[in-house]
Amino acid sequence: MNKECPECGEKIIGRADKKFCSDACRNAHNNALNKDSKNLIRNINNRLRKNYRILESLNPNGKTKTTKEKLVRLGFNFDFFTSTYTTKAGAVYFYLYDQGYLPLENDFYLIVQRKE
């Protein structure tokens, strides 16, 4: 049974269930499959990761206050967050995984870390 590599067309030698002739061909094939269709997801995940790092760097002790100007200067984008939490009083916290922020008056923000 002669199988050919779907990436380069070379003959596959080895296990019967082997699909590619080498790791390089396997990686090239999977990268080509995921390149365009996953670009939007990759960009959103990169934006979420950057926002998370900013909140985490400003909040080493689990709870702090900062200004909108400081967040914007660090590159924070308020359009990207993973979830929201509304308190009984109606305050809406925006979360990036376990790091959250609450808009306060006068462009101040309370940054909190959710405890599990």
C-alpha contacts under 8 A as a table, 3 or more apart, distances in Angstrom:
res1	aa1	res2	aa2	distance
2	N	11	K	6.72
2	N	12	I	7.21
3	K	11	K	5.92
3	K	12	I	5.56
4	E	9	G	5.14
4	E	10	E	5.43
4	E	11	K	4.65
4	E	12	I	5.57
4	E	20	F	7.71
4	E	21	C	7.88
5	C	8	C	5.68
5	C	9	G	4.66
5	C	10	E	5.34
5	C	11	K	6.29
5	C	12	I	6.08
5	C	19	K	6.47
5	C	20	F	4.79
5	C	21	C	5.59
5	C	25	C	7.86
6	P	9	G	5.82
6	P	19	K	7.62
6	P	20	F	6.74
6	P	29	H	7.93
7	E	20	F	7.36
7	E	25	C	5.77
7	E	26	R	7.46
7	E	28	A	7.51
7	E	29	H	5.94
8	C	25	C	7.01
10	E	21	C	6.75
11	K	21	C	6.96
12	I	18	K	7.39
12	I	19	K	7.50
12	I	20	F	6.53
12	I	21	C	4.92
13	I	21	C	6.92
14	G	18	K	6.81
15	R	18	K	5.30
18	K	21	C	7.72
20	F	23	D	7.34
20	F	25	C	6.26
20	F	26	R	5.72
21	C	25	C	6.67
21	C	26	R	7.79
22	S	25	C	5.35
22	S	26	R	6.37
23	D	26	R	4.98
23	D	27	N	6.02
24	A	27	N	5.19
24	A	28	A	6.06
25	C	28	A	5.04
25	C	29	H	5.99
26	R	29	H	5.21
26	R	30	N	6.22
27	N	30	N	5.22
27	N	31	N	5.94
28	A	31	N	5.15
28	A	32	A	6.11
29	H	32	A	5.24
29	H	33	L	6.32
30	N	33	L	5.03
30	N	34	N	6.22
31	N	34	N	5.23
31	N	35	K	5.75
32	A	35	K	5.30
32	A	36	D	7.96
33	L	36	D	7.64
33	L	37	S	7.73
34	N	37	S	5.78
34	N	38	K	5.52
34	N	39	N	7.95
35	K	38	K	5.90
35	K	39	N	6.30
36	D	39	N	5.29
37	S	40	L	7.35
38	K	41	I	5.27
38	K	42	R	6.08
39	N	42	R	5.06
39	N	43	N	6.18
40	L	43	N	5.22
40	L	44	I	6.27
41	I	44	I	5.17
41	I	45	N	6.08
42	R	45	N	5.14
42	R	46	N	6.11
43	N	46	N	5.10
43	N	47	R	6.24
44	I	47	R	5.06
44	I	48	L	6.19
44	I	80	F	7.78
45	N	48	L	5.03
45	N	49	R	6.03
46	N	49	R	5.04
46	N	50	K	6.19
47	R	50	K	5.15
47	R	51	N	6.24
47	R	77	N	7.74
47	R	80	F	7.00
48	L	51	N	5.14
48	L	52	Y	6.06
48	L	80	F	6.10
48	L	81	F	6.53
48	L	82	T	7.81
48	L	96	L	7.02
49	R	52	Y	5.05
49	R	53	R	6.19
50	K	53	R	5.17
50	K	54	I	6.30
50	K	76	F	7.39
51	N	54	I	5.17
51	N	55	L	6.36
51	N	75	G	7.72
51	N	76	F	5.35
51	N	77	N	6.69
51	N	80	F	7.66
51	N	96	L	7.47
52	Y	55	L	5.24
52	Y	56	E	6.02
52	Y	96	L	5.87
52	Y	97	Y	7.76
52	Y	99	Q	6.83
53	R	56	E	5.03
53	R	57	S	6.00
54	I	57	S	5.25
54	I	58	L	6.35
54	I	71	L	7.57
54	I	74	L	6.98
54	I	75	G	7.98
54	I	76	F	6.83
55	L	58	L	5.24
55	L	59	N	6.05
55	L	99	Q	6.50
55	L	100	G	7.70
55	L	111	I	7.13
56	E	59	N	5.10
56	E	60	P	6.44
56	E	99	Q	6.82
57	S	60	P	6.30
58	L	64	T	7.60
58	L	66	T	7.95
59	N	62	G	5.68
59	N	63	K	6.05
59	N	64	T	5.89
59	N	111	I	6.58
59	N	112	V	7.20
59	N	113	Q	7.78
60	P	63	K	7.80
61	N	64	T	7.45
62	G	111	I	7.77
62	G	112	V	5.51
62	G	113	Q	4.89
63	K	110	L	7.26
63	K	111	I	5.58
63	K	112	V	4.45
63	K	113	Q	6.45
64	T	110	L	5.87
64	T	111	I	5.25
64	T	112	V	6.68
65	K	108	F	6.93
65	K	109	Y	5.62
65	K	110	L	4.53
65	K	111	I	5.90
66	T	70	K	6.95
66	T	71	L	7.62
66	T	108	F	5.75
66	T	109	Y	5.32
66	T	110	L	6.55
66	T	111	I	7.44
67	T	70	K	5.34
67	T	71	L	6.55
67	T	107	D	5.90
67	T	108	F	4.42
67	T	109	Y	5.81
68	K	71	L	5.13
68	K	72	V	6.13
68	K	107	D	5.36
68	K	108	F	5.91
68	K	109	Y	6.69
69	E	72	V	5.20
69	E	73	R	6.03
69	E	107	D	7.83
70	K	73	R	5.05
70	K	74	L	6.29
71	L	74	L	5.25
71	L	75	G	6.51
71	L	76	F	5.29
72	V	75	G	5.03
72	V	76	F	5.06
72	V	77	N	7.09
73	R	76	F	7.41
77	N	80	F	6.16
78	F	81	F	7.35
81	F	84	T	7.98
81	F	94	F	6.47
81	F	95	Y	5.76
81	F	96	L	5.04
82	T	94	F	7.70
82	T	95	Y	5.76
82	T	96	L	4.97
82	T	97	Y	6.17
83	S	94	F	6.08
83	S	95	Y	5.15
83	S	96	L	6.78
83	S	97	Y	7.53
84	T	92	V	6.59
84	T	93	Y	5.50
84	T	94	F	4.55
84	T	95	Y	5.74
85	Y	92	V	5.62
85	Y	93	Y	5.05
85	Y	94	F	6.58
85	Y	95	Y	7.66
86	T	89	A	7.92
86	T	90	G	5.73
86	T	91	A	5.50
86	T	92	V	4.41
86	T	93	Y	6.27
87	T	90	G	5.13
87	T	91	A	5.31
87	T	92	V	6.56
88	K	91	A	7.53
91	A	102	L	7.57
92	V	102	L	6.49
92	V	103	P	7.98
93	Y	100	G	6.24
93	Y	101	Y	5.56
93	Y	102	L	4.73
93	Y	103	P	7.66
94	F	100	G	5.35
94	F	101	Y	5.40
94	F	102	L	6.48
95	Y	98	D	6.50
95	Y	99	Q	5.61
95	Y	100	G	3.98
95	Y	101	Y	6.46
96	L	99	Q	5.25
96	L	100	G	5.97
97	Y	100	G	7.69
98	D	113	Q	5.60
98	D	114	R	5.00
98	D	115	K	7.56
99	Q	111	I	7.26
99	Q	112	V	5.97
99	Q	113	Q	4.63
99	Q	114	R	6.34
100	G	111	I	5.68
100	G	112	V	5.18
100	G	113	Q	6.05
100	G	114	R	7.27
101	Y	109	Y	6.24
101	Y	110	L	5.42
101	Y	111	I	4.36
101	Y	112	V	6.08
102	L	109	Y	5.49
102	L	110	L	5.05
102	L	111	I	6.52
103	P	107	D	7.18
103	P	108	F	6.36
103	P	109	Y	4.69
103	P	110	L	6.60
104	L	107	D	6.41
104	L	108	F	5.11
104	L	109	Y	5.29
104	L	110	L	6.88
105	E	108	F	5.92
